[in-house]
Amino acid sequence: MTSPHPNEERLDLSRAFVPVRIAVLTVSDTRTLAEDRSGDTLAGRIESAGHILADRKILRDEADAIAEQLRAWIMDPGVDVVISTGGTGLTGRDVSVEAHRRVYEKEIDGFSALFHMVSAQKIGTSTMQSRACGGVAGGTYLFALPGSTGACKDGWDEILRWQLDIRHRPCNLVEIMPRLEEHLSHP
């Protein structure tokens, strides 16, 4: 029998769960949908948590195409969150982070810091080779995870699962979603 996750005790079960609409983008020069284990991992976890898989795509490691797809999802009222997997490394073809940062209005620095804390427990100092990042634009959360299945599990299971659950205390990303664009209504 496995023990409950430490964040289980942070859930206020008197509150109703609110499903979030999440799009998954796999960035890879070689993967197809049939071979996309990281995308499958995220999609399965999103749906088993009670959220809605709003869309899913695979794109090559091309910053312009990635940024264009992110912008399309930001403009889509049926997408609240985008999680990409792949393209966060250090090689010349790894451009997901650059594409994400082109569209961010605000970066969520704590996501990267927390991801590295979680990752270091699993892979030690090798976590420094990832540039996982998060941000927000147009009222949509955007997260870039490494392309490995393990990194996707870590990013979802240890961070996003909890922060995308409105019942998580003391705070979570879902409860502030209505306020992400409040600056647009104030002169």
Secondary structure, 3 states (H helix, E strand, C coil): CCCCCHHHHHECCCCCCCCCEEEEEEECCCCCHHHCHHHHHHHHHHHHCCCEEEEEEEECCCHHHHHHHHHHHHHCCCCCEEEEECCCCCCCCCCHHHHHHHHCCEECHHHHHHHHHHHHHHHHHHHHHCCCEEEEECCEEEEEECCCHHHHHHHHHHHHHHHCCCCECCCCCCCCHHHCCHHHHCC
